[in-house]
Amino acid sequence: MTTIKIALEWFLNPDHLPFIAGVYTKAYESAGLQVELIEPKEHYDGFESLIKGEIDIHVNEPLHLFEHYFDRIQSIGCFFETRGGVMMKQSSMDKLKNNMPIKITTPASNDTTNTIGYEILNRYAKKNGFVISKENVEFVQTDFYHLKNLEQGDYDGAWLCFYNFEGIEAEYKSFPNTFIDSLESPYPNFSALEIMTTKDILKQKGDAICDFIGVTNKMARYCQENIQDAKNIFYAYSKQPQNELMDKIIEDTIPRFETDIKADMTRWLELCKFLKDLKLVDISASQYQDIWAIH
């Protein structure tokens, strides 16, 4: 058996169902793999663990490939992509359009995420013929409970929303909102999860990682073809109680999985340019290419 340690980007959730299904059904084990899923304490822990060689794979949003670039990082491919962006309370849209001060709840407030969140709103404003000022948009670090914060707190919007979670929850609760994603604002979508390793690990465990990708593709197809089984697997593995909202989240999430995971140098090229234009990353063309190059 070859051990494959995977550091997730956040807490275990339906976005990770192909991995969960592979472990639960013992499909990885049948392929000679002992897969361990690790929940991080902080969002970026996996990058440090990759550098130290403490894990074999990290999954995170593709923008962090560039933000946390280090020599010999290797992308294996994207396994999941959804819509993502800023959810605005419908009742606060006039405040946005009139350039009044607004407060945005977010699980992570820092220069990078705040700059991107503002730029999404700024591009939306320009597209729709109005102007907003950066000093009028305040990002407040809270937690992942976006809808709860919008319903109970003094917030006008929520940033770092995934449609398969917050969008579906808002639909379920009939919560009036405008979901400002890349369909509404002209910016490259990055609400996806990329599988990352290092070139050193790939040399050591290349065959095992290829087997891991093959099984993960099969598990994504299995979930798509057996949605009720996928729900049962998620609840059994996560120990979460079954509920109607989570059922709907799982149903929306499953079709978003890739079933032919492969490294794609062109997929995030516009995203990298977007981040460079905002002066959030400083990565050369050769460094970008090297993320996908097999040495």
Secondary structure, DSSP 8 states (H G I E B T S, - for coil): -EEEEEE-SSS--GGGHHHHHHHHTTHHHHTTEEEEEE--SSTTHHHHHHHHTS-SEEEE-THHHHHT--TTEEEEEEEEE--EEEEEEGGGHHHHHTT--EEEEES--SHHHHHHHHHHHHHHHHHTT----GGGEEEEE--S-HHHHHHHSS-SEEEEEEIIIIIHHHHHHT--EEEESTTTSSS----EEEEEEEHHHHHHHHHHHHHHHHHHHHHHHHHHH-HHHHHHHHHHHH-----HHHHHHHHHHGGGB-SS----TTTTHHHHHHHHHTTS----HHHHHHHH---
